[in-house]
Amino acid sequence: MNKITKIEVQKKRKDRVNIYVNNEYRFSCSSELVFLHSLKSGMSIDVDYIEKIVEEENYIKCKNDALKAIEKSYKTEREISVKLLQKDHSEKNINRAIKFLKQYNFIDDCKYADLYIKEKIKKQGKKKIKYELLKKGIEENIIDDKLNNVSYEYEVSIINELARKKYNIFMKSENNSFKIYSKLFNYLSRLGYSSNIIKDTLKKIIGDITEDNNFIGNMKITHEKNYEELHRIAEKKYNLVIKNESNSMKVYAKLWRFLISKGYSSEDVKQELKNLME
């Protein structure tokens, strides 16, 4: 016969207790459940029946935590899962809660990507947007599909507006065309724009100073310094990633996303990763 031999209040969560049956830990539940079913030490219980009640109670709590998580802002499936894991919910109950949220359209990664891109495309490039959405757990094919809906002409109009605003600010304190170009290039790179679209934009705003020999020489020096910095950052990140990941393809993907988000060109990143991982 199964008997409750101990009911212990948890140290970190005073509203929950640990139930011991026949001197062995059996399950945890809320203090309220103990009160509702008059559970106490020494009483005989139908363990299977109680465990079913506890499991359903834990699921309801998990579902309520999930609903609370989306009260203030729309979230992705991964963001919800992470929050629920942090609250020590079981994988089974998290999956049930996610299924419930999807069923009633409380979460939708495709819709989230649409809304995020619509907001961020006004001040960021596609590379940075993609990187941030990947971090939030959105599948890459969904991101690419949504970003393809943003026309090149629209992206050009946005970067042109951002660049001109920043150019006017730099002009107030700097009259060296090379320095202005470098500052604008780095600024737009950090926003996640590709090097080609940046060059085309700056050519329209600053002019054809890129044809100047001194400018070309200065840019060559700057590029060399940037590549040295890229190498240091890539090597440091690589040593961190391989501590927890042995799959070379996954290591490459993580490094690629990280370095692209830092504003480095895809050509430089590709070359650096080739040298680093050969």
N, C-alpha and C positions, 0 to 999 in steps of 0.2 A: 504494500500500500504506500502511495506517495503522500508524504507529509511535508508541510512547510516547516523548515527548521530555523530559518532566520530571514528577517526582513531588514535590510540595511539601507539607510539613506545615503545617496551618493555624495561624495565630498564636494565635487564641483557644481553639481546640479541638485539643489536641495528639493526640487519638485519631483525628483525621480528616485526610485528605490531599486535595489538589487534583491531578487528573490532566490533563496536557497531551498532546494528540495532534497530531502534525505542527505543533508549536510554537504551538498554540492551546488555550486552556482548554476541556476537554470535559465533565468531570463531577467530583463529589466522592464520596468513599466512606470507609469506616472503614479504619484501618491494618490491621485484622485481615483484611479482604478482600484487601488487597494481598499479605499474607503467604500466605493460603490459595491464591491463584491465581498466586503467584510473579511478580507484576507488577513490572517494573523498566524503567528508562529504556533505550531502544534496542530493545526487543522489539516484534515485530509483533503486533497484536491484532485480534480481530473486535470492533469497537466496538459494534455493535448487540447482540451477545451479552452483552458486559460491562455495557452500560448497563441491560439487562433485569435482570441480577443486582443491580446497584447500586440500581435502583428498588425491587426487592423487599426488599432489605436496609433501605432507607430507610423503607419502609412498616412493616416489622416493628419497627423502632426507634420509629416514631411510635406504633404500636399499644401497645408496651410502656410508653412514656411516658404514654399515655392510661390504661392500667391502673394505673400508679403514682399517677396523679392522683386516682383514686377509692378508693385504699386506705384513707385515713383518714376520708373523709367523702363522702356522696352529693353529686353535683354535677349541674348542668344541662348541656344540650348546649352552650350558649354558653360556659359556664365552662370546659368541656373544650377547646373550640375555641380560646379565647383562650390557654389555657396551652400548647397545641401550637403556636400561632402564635409565641408568645414563644420557643419552642425552635427556631424557623426551619424547621418542617416545611412541606412544600408543601401547597397547598390540596387537591390531588388525594389525597394520602395522609391528610390530616386527614379528608376526607369518607369515605374507606375505613375509617378507624379508628372514626369515629362510627357508621357503618353496622354495623361489627362489634359495638360496644358495645350498640347497640340490639337487634341480633339475639339477643344473650344476656342482654337485660334488665339490663345494667349501668348504663344510663342510661334514664330515662323521665321526661320533664318533667311529665306528668300526676301520676305517683306522687310526684315531688318536691314539686309544689304541695300535694298532700294532706298530706304529712308536715310541710312548712313551716307550713302554716296550722294544723294540729293543735297544733304546738308554740307558735307565736307568738300565736294567738288568745287565749291565757290571760293575755297581758300587753300586747297591742297592739290597736289598732282596725283595721278593714278597710282604711281609706285607706293607712295606713303599710305594711301587709302587701302590698297591691297594688303600691305603689310599689317595694318591695324586690324583689318577684318580677319585675316588669317589668325592673328593672336586671339581674336574673340571666338575662334572655332568654326568660322564659316568655311565651307568647302571651297577649294580653289576654283573648281569649274563654275560654281555659282557666282563667285566674285568676277571672274573673267567675263562671264556672260552678261552680267549687269554693267560692268565697265565698258563693254563694247557698245553699249547703248549711248554712251557719251561721245558725241562727235568730236573729231579732231578740231574742227572750227570753233566749237564751244570752248574746248580746253585752251586753245590759242587766245581767245578773247579774254579768258580769266587770267591766264599768266601775264598777258600784256597789261591788264589793269593793275595787277599786283606789282609787277616790275616797275611800272611808271610811278606808282605811289612811292615805292621804296627809292627809286632813282631820284625823285624830287627831294626826298629827305637827305640822301647822301650828298646831293649837290650843294646843300647848305653848309656843309663842313668839309667838303673835299673837292678839289678841282683837277686831280690827277685821273685821267680817263682810265688808265690801267687799274688803279686801285678801286675805282668805282665799279668797273667791269668785274673784278675779282670778288668784290663784296656782293654784288648782285648775283653773280654765278653761284656763290656758296649759299646765299640766302634761298635762291630758288631750288637748289639741289636739296637743301634740308626740307623743303616743302614737298619733295617727292616728284619733281619734274625730270624728264629725261634730258640728257646733255644736248641732244639735237634740238629739241624744242626751246631749250634755254638759249642756245647759241643763236637760233633764228630770231628769237624775241629781242635779245640784246643788240643784235645787229640793227634792228629797226629803230631801237630807242637811242643807242649811243652812236651808231653810224658804223662806218667801215674801218674802225681803228684796228680791227684784227688784221688788216693788210699791212700795218706798220711793222717794220723789222724789229724795232725795240719791243713792241708789244708782244710779238711772237716769241722773242727771246725771254721776256719776263714770264709769259704764260708757260713756257717750257720748264723754267725753274720752278714755278708754282706747281705744275703737274708732278714734277719729280718729288717735291716735298709732300704733296698729297699722297703719292703712291707709297712713300716711306711710312707715312702715318697709317695708310690703309693696311700695309703689311704688319705693322705693330698691333693694330686693333684685331686684324684677322687671326693672327697667331695666338693672341691672348684668348680670344673667344673660342678658337679651335681647341685649345688645351682644356678649357672649361667644359665644352660640349662632349668631348670624347670620354670624360670621366663617367658620364651617365648614358652614353649612346655608342654602340659598337657598329651599327649599320652605317656604312660609308655613304649611302644615298641619303639617309636621313640627316647625317652630319652635314653633308653638302647643302641640302635644302635649308637647314637651320642657319648655316653660315650665310648662304645666299640672301635669305630674307633679312637677316640682321644687317648685313653690309649695304644692301640696297636701301634699307630704311635710313641709313646714315648719310645718304645722298651721293654715294659713289656710283660712277657709271657702270652699266652692265658689262661693258668691255673690260674695264679695269678689274672688276670683281671676278669675272670669268678667268682672266689671266692669273690673278692672285690665287684663286682656289685651285687652279691647275697646278701651279708651282707648289702650293702648300700641301696638296693631298696626293701628289704623284708618288 
